[in-house]
Amino acid sequence: ILNVEQSPQSLHVQEGDSTNFTCSFPSSNFYALHWYRWETAKSPEALFVMTLNGDEKKKGRISATLNTKEGYSYLYIKGSQPEDSATYLCAFQTGANNLFFGTGTRLTVIP
Amino acid sequence: DTGVSQNPRHKITKRGQNVTFRCDPISEHNRLYWYRQTLGQGPEFLTYFQNEAQLEKSRLLSDRFSAERPKGSFSTLEIQRTEQGDSAMYLCASSLAKAVEAFFGQGTRLTVV
């Protein structure tokens, strides 16, 4: 079982604040790093899939970076909104097979 | 709706009973995955199929668990002689072979009483 760690475990921010979370993963046998957003009563939704060291991806106010040599990825949210409240999961993929998930960061944006 | 569909959404069962869940993946997706998520944890891999072949099974999948994907389309996950520790959210996901993005269903929440 591969160890994927996310921090912080939970986070409360005020509307309009920017925030970021960390995902740490093994630096060997890397294939891809996934970020998912999981809102209550919905399906986990893919945000980003990154495969190359130094990758930076952006979708609206959300962006992510990847460092495969040191085994970490950051997810940034700029100007948080209440609708950003969710659990953010990262998953490490080795080969082209299954995903090893972290425990997630639960974000609450306070209006 | 062309997403991944799981049924039922919720299941309450008595300890010792058998339960079966169904997953209908996105139609052109060859790969299908089952995950289990318990409170405070991320999803844990159970098993995956490429077409109808079950290619990998986690050690978490005890003898009481069995999964099938008979025609390479929908899949079923059966738990026999359920135990309270089986209470969890069971998630199904599908993806194209060799692609990196997986699409998840909404899950089946199992409660064993």
HADDOCK unambig.tbl for C-alpha pairs under 7 A between the chains (distance, minus, plus):
assign (segid A and resid 42 and name CA) (segid B and resid 106 and name CA) 5.44 0.50 0.50
assign (segid A and resid 43 and name CA) (segid B and resid 104 and name CA) 5.70 0.50 0.50
assign (segid A and resid 43 and name CA) (segid B and resid 105 and name CA) 5.34 0.50 0.50
assign (segid A and resid 43 and name CA) (segid B and resid 106 and name CA) 4.22 0.50 0.50
assign (segid A and resid 44 and name CA) (segid B and resid 104 and name CA) 5.91 0.50 0.50
assign (segid A and resid 49 and name CA) (segid B and resid 101 and name CA) 6.70 0.50 0.50
assign (segid A and resid 96 and name CA) (segid B and resid 98 and name CA) 5.86 0.50 0.50
assign (segid A and resid 101 and name CA) (segid B and resid 42 and name CA) 5.54 0.50 0.50
assign (segid A and resid 101 and name CA) (segid B and resid 43 and name CA) 5.96 0.50 0.50
assign (segid A and resid 101 and name CA) (segid B and resid 44 and name CA) 6.90 0.50 0.50
assign (segid A and resid 102 and name CA) (segid B and resid 42 and name CA) 5.34 0.50 0.50
assign (segid A and resid 103 and name CA) (segid B and resid 40 and name CA) 6.74 0.50 0.50
assign (segid A and resid 103 and name CA) (segid B and resid 41 and name CA) 4.68 0.50 0.50
assign (segid A and resid 103 and name CA) (segid B and resid 42 and name CA) 3.96 0.50 0.50
assign (segid A and resid 104 and name CA) (segid B and resid 42 and name CA) 6.19 0.50 0.50
